[in-house]
Amino acid sequence: MLDIREFYRATNPSRTLNVADANDRDLYIDFSAVRCGSTIEEMRDKISFFSPDEATVQLFTGHLGCGKSTELLRLAHELRKQDFHVVYFESSQDLEMGDLDVSDILLAIARRISESLSELKQLELDAPRGLQRLLQGAARILQTEIDLAAELDVPGLGNIQANTEGKGSFSAEVGIPGLGQVQADSKGLSLVALGIGKISAKARHSPELRGKLRDYLEVRTTNIIEAINEELIEPAIAQLKDLGKQGLVVIVDNLDRVEKTIKPWGRTQPEYLFVDRGEQLRQLQCHVIYTMPLALLYSNDLNPLTSRFGTDPKVLPMVPVRHRDGTDRLDGLEKMRQLILTRAFPGLSAAERQGRVLELFTSREVFDQLCRISGGHVREILRLLNTWIMKERQLPLSPQGLEVVIRERRDRMLYAITDEEWALLQQVHQRKQVAGDNSYDLLISSMFVYEYRDEVGSWFDLNPVLDAIARQNS
């Protein structure tokens, strides 16, 4: 019998699966067949098949929580198997998402590339002196004594003291049992990564320091791009290929979470970063993938956006659990069932899991109701189920408990909907489309409206939590 606490932990909606991990790989569900094609395979093939030796840039978007990070980690895993060196990172860990500029993103990329390359002992890159000079200037501007020295823990050697003297390399005498004192050498990539991290940390929580840092860096954006390309990316790619690698790929996740704050000149932050400054974001001379806010797809800036980046954004749609006419889509429902059953019984076959549904739910009907009400949103079904488990505290879960969870979720959503938005929601419900209006951006970013794909193309519908009310008001 499944322990309810184990089931609760297994349905944690905040957990991102990484298929590079064997345990997570057992939990992964491939939704590509019902999402009308594999977006990730297309992105992979653009890099590995069509343009392995040319720098490419791609944009990836979708609803928050629809599974983008899991898919990007899968992409990273597949590209590594094809001998690409992949640098994946979540930008929200490095950046202040409410106040960003292009220089912040570029430095975060430089930091993560430097960290990743410094772990490859076979590489012998010269110290990125131009980047070091930029960091020293930034440190002076901030009037902060940022010591770029660090203790680096080298497996098998112990702690090595690093400094930026000489040509940017570091050396240290390290005591190794049986060998005495050995001179250890490495290049200054770790120091650059450390310096960027320290400067960013100083500025991240202080708008005043961020402003000072930005004033210094923004006028030097071209220099930053040139330094990253000439001192990091290009020499790294050359040496990676000598080692049998195909090239360098950088995946910048969570930029879709950039807040829609208004810049002093009236542009929203996403518009400014991806449209006004998109040309600079595409100038890195390696394969780069950026996530971007979904709302940009429904703005008047879509054409300028695609022109700046030279590519159409790839969208990860919801898992369709119903057709346009409202009838059940059986293959989509089955995929959502698998998502839950795999979390509950990871060690069993698909047939064995199906035979144990009634250990989790009082009926198969209530299980299907959970899948329908989720709208095919991966994180939402886990959030609803996680809350349901916590409320009932025993298995199997009852329909009464699900009704409570849905009602509470619906009430919280209703608080945020204005009369004007209700009118727009009814139009979406009737037409299955959205127009190029900022009001629709809000409906989509607030998860009131979901996007789906089928053989005909893109279509939209209300979050099923709101659907019953919309029918009553139409």
N, C-alpha and C positions, 0 to 999 in steps of 0.2 A: 504494500500500500504506500502510495506517495505521501511523503511528509509535507504538510501544507507550508511549512517554512521554507523547504527546498523549492517548492513550486513558486512561492512568493519571490525568492531570490532569482529564480530562473527567468521570471517575467519582468525584471527590472527594466523600465523603459529607457533609462539613461545609458544602458550598456551598449557599446558599439562592438559588433563582431569583427574580428580580424581573421580572415581565412588563412593567414600565414600560420596561425596557431591551430594545432590539430583538434583541440577541443572545440574551438569556435567553428572550425570547418564542418564539424558534425552537425552544428546547429543552423548552418547557412541554408537558406531557401532561395533558389534561383527563380525569380519572378519574370524573367525576360520573355518567356513564351506568352504570358498574358499581358505584358506591358507593350506588346506590339513591336518586338525587336529588342536586341541587346545594345543599349547605348554604350555600355562599357566595352563591348567587343569592337564597336565602331571606333571608339576613342583609342583603344589599344592598337588597332590595325593602322590607324592614321600615323601612329608613331613607328611601330615595328615593321609594317609592311610597305606602306606608301612613302614615308619620309624618314627613314632611320638616320640618315646622314644630314638632314636639314633641320634647323630649328623650327619648331611648330608651337603654336599657342592654341589652347582650347578653353572654352567656357562651359561650365557645368552648373546646372541649377535644378530646382525642384522645391516642393514644400519642405519647410523645416520638419525634420523627423521622418521623412519618407524613405530614408535609407541611403542617402548620398554618401555618407562617410563609410558605411559598410561596403558600398560598391567601389568607392575610390581605393579603399584598402585592398579589395580584391584586384583592382586594376594594378596597383603597385606590386602585388604578389605575382601576377601574371607577367608583368614586364620584367621583374627580377628573374623569373624563370627563363626569360628570353635574353638574359645577360645584359640588361640595362641596369645602371646604378640609379636607384630611385631614392629621392629625398622627399618624404611625405611629412607634413606637419600641420597642426591645427593653429591657424593664425590667431585665434582668440586667446591662446596661451601667451602670445608675445605682444599683442597689440591692444590698445584701448579702442574698442570697436565703436565708441561714440564720437571719437575725435581722431580721424585718420588722414594721413596724406600719403602720396605716392612714395616719398622718401622713407616713410615708416615701413611700408610693405617691402621695398627693395632691401632695406637693411635687415629686416627679418629673414628674407630669402638668403642674403649673404651670410647671415649668422648660421642658418641651418645647413647651407651647403658646406661652410667651413667646418662645422662640427662633424658632419657626415664624412667628408673627405679626410679629416684628420684621423679618423679611425682606420683608414686603409694604410697599413704600414708600407705597402708596395709603392705608394705614390711618393714622389720627391718633388713637390712643388716649391718654387721660390716663394719667399714670404710676400704677401700682398701689401707692398709698401705704400701704394697709393691709398688703399683702404685704411691702413694704419695712420697715415697722415690725416685723413678725414676724421678718424676717431679722436685723434689727439686734438684736432681743432675743435671738435664738438665738446670734448672734455673741458677745454679752456673756456668755451662759450658758456658752459653751464657753471663755470667757476667751481668745479668739483674736482677734487683730486681723485681721479679714477686710476687706480693702480692696475695696469694691465699684466702684472705678474700673477702667477697662479701656481698652486700645487696640483700637479696632475698625477693621478693614480694610474700607473702603468702596470697591467697584470704581469706578474713575475719579476717586476723590478722594484715595486714599492712606490714611494712618493718621489716625484721628480720636480725640482724647483724650476719654473719657467720664467724667462725675462725677455724683454724686447731689445736687448743690446745687439750691436753688430748689425748683421743683415736681416735681422728679424727671426733668426733661428734660435732655438734654445738648447742649452746643454746642461748636464749635471753629472756629478759623480755619485754613483749609486753603489751601495754595498751589496754584493751578491754572494751568498754563502758558497765558499769553495773557489771563488774567482777573485775575490777582493774588490778593488775599486774599478768600475767600468764606466767609460764615458758614453752617455746616451745622447743622441741627437735627434731632433725633429724640426720641422718647419713651424712657422708662426700661425698656422691656421687656427689652432686652438685659442691662441691669444686674440686673434681678430674676433672669433666667436664670443670669447669671454668679454672683450671690450664692448662689443655691440650689446650684449646682454646687460652689462652693468649700466651703460648709458641709458638704454631703454627702460631699465627698472627705475632709474632715478627720475626719468621724465614721465613715466606712465601714470603715476598717481598725482602729478602736479601739473595743472594746466599752464601755470606760469613757466615752468621749466620746459614743457612741451613746446610752448610758443617760442622760447629762445632757441631751442634745438632746431625747430622747424625753420625759423628765419635763416639759420646758418645752412641747413641742409638743402632746402628747396631750390635755392639758386645754384646749387651744385648737383642737381639731379642728373644732369648729363655726365658729370664726372663720376658720380656713383655708378651709373650704368656702365660706363667705359671701364671702370676699375673692376667691377664684378665680372664683366665679360673677359677682359684681357688678363686679369690676375687670378681669377678663380675658374670660370667656366671653360674657356678655350684651352688653357694648358691641362686642365683636369680631363677634358674629353680626349685630348691627344694621348695622355698617359693611360687613361682607361681603355682606349682601343688597343694600345700596345699590350695591355693585360688580357685582351680577349673580350672586353666588354663592348657593347653596341653603342653606348652613349650615356648621356645624363638626362634624367627626367626629374622635374620638380613639381610636386603636387601641393598646392596651397589650399587647404581645406578651411571651411568656416568663414570665408569672406562673404558668403551669403548672409551672414549675421550682422553685417555692417548696419549700424543704426541709421534710420532715415532722418538724421538731423539736417537742419538747414544751414548752409554756409552763409557768411555775411553778405555775399553777393547774390543770394537767392536760390542757388542750386542745391538740391539735396546731396547728401554725401555720396550715395551710390551713383548718381548722375555724374558728379564731379570726378570720382575715381575711375569709373569704368567707361564713361563717354568722353568727358573733357580731357582726361589724362590717359586714356586707354592706349594711345600710341606709344607712350613710354613704358607701360606695363608689358607690351609685346616685344620690346627691344632686347630682351635677354636671349643670348645665343645658345639656348638649349631648348629641349622640350619642356613647356610649362603648361600646367592646367590650373586654372583659377575657378573656384566656386564663386557665383555671383548671386545677388538678390533676385528672386523670382519676379518681383514687381517690374523690373526693367523690361521684361518681355512684353508687358502690356502698356508701355509708355510710348510717347511720341519719339523717344530717343532710340528706339530699337534699330532703325536703319543706320543712324550715325554710329551706334555701338558696333554693329557688325562690320561697318566700313573701317572703323579704327582697328579692330582686331583681325579683320580679314577672314572671319569665320562666323557661322551661325551657332548660337549657344545650343548645347545639348540639354534636353530636359528629361528628368526622371519622373514620370507621372505616377499617380496613385495605382495601386493594384485594383483593377476593375472588379467589383463584386456584384455589379448589375449592369445591364445594357442601358442604352439611351432611353428606351421606352419604360424603364423602371423594373423590368423583369430580372430575375436572378441570372447572373453570369456564373455558371456552375464551375468552370475551370478556375475562375478567380476566387470563388468561395473555397474551393478545395485547397488552393495555395495558402489562404489565410488559416485554414484549419491546420495545415501542415506546420505553419509557423508556430502555433501554440503547442501542438502535440509533440513536435520535436524538442521544444523546451522542457516539456514535462517528462518525456521518455526518450532521452537522446540515445540510449543504447539499444533500442528496439527497431525492428523493421517497420516500414510504413503500414503493412497489414496488421502487425501486432499492436501498433499505436491505435489504429482505428478500433480495435477491439476493447480498448480501455478508456474510451471517451466517457463512459458513465461513471468512472472513478473520479472524474473532474467536474462533470456537470450532471444535473438531475435528468437531463434529456438532451438528445441531439438537437432538438429544436432550439433550445436556449443557447446552445453552442453556436448554431448558425445565426441566431439573432445578434450575438456578440460580433460575429464576423461582418454582418450587414451594417450594424450601427457604426462600425469603425470606418466605413467608407473606403476600406482598402488602404488606410493609413497605418504604416507599420508601427510607429511609436504610439499612435493613438490606441490601437487595439491592446498593446501591452500596458498602457497607462490605465485604460478602463479595467482590464483584467486584474492588474495589480491592486487597484483600489477595491475592486470587488472581493478579492481574497482577503484583504485587510479588514473589510467590514464584516464578512461572514465568519472568518476564522475557522472554518471547517469545510471539508469536502464531503460530498459533491456540492458544487455551488448551485444556488436556487435561482429561479426566474425573479423572485421578489427582490433578491439582492441586486440583480442586474437592473431592475426598474429603478431602484434607489440611486444607483450610480449614474444612470442615464439622466434621471431627473435633476440631480445635482449638477451634472456637467451642463445640461441645457440651461438651467437657471443662471449659471455663471456666464454663459455666452449671451443670454438675453439682456443682461445688464448693460452690455457694451453696444447693443444695436440700436441705432436711431431710426426714426420713422422713414427718413430718406433712404437709409440703407435697407430697410425692409422692402421698400419699393424696388430697389435694385436686385435684391435677393429673389423676389418673385419673378422678375424678368429673366434672371439666370435660370430659375426653375422651369420656366416656360420655353425659353429659347435654346437652352443648353450652350450658350455662348456668352462671352463678356465683350464689352466694347473698350476702346482706348480711352478710358476715363480714369482719373486718379482715384475716384471713389471705388472702382473695382480693385485697384491695387490694395486698398485697405481690406476689402472683403477677402482677398486671397491671402494676404500676409496674416490676417487674423484667423485663418483656417475656417472661415465661414463658407468658403467655396473651394472645391477641389477640381483639379484638372485630370482628365483621363485621355487615353489614346486608343483608337481602334482602327480597323481597316480603312475607314472613311477619313479619319484624321483626328484632330483634337476636339474635345468637347468638355463641358463643365457641368457641374451639378452642386447642389447644396451639400454641406456636411449633413449626413443623415440624422444627426442629433437634432438639427433644426428643420428637417424635411417635413415632419408631420404638422408643425405649426405653420409652415409656408403653405401647405395644402389647405389648411383651414382658412388662411387669410386671403387666398387667391380667388 
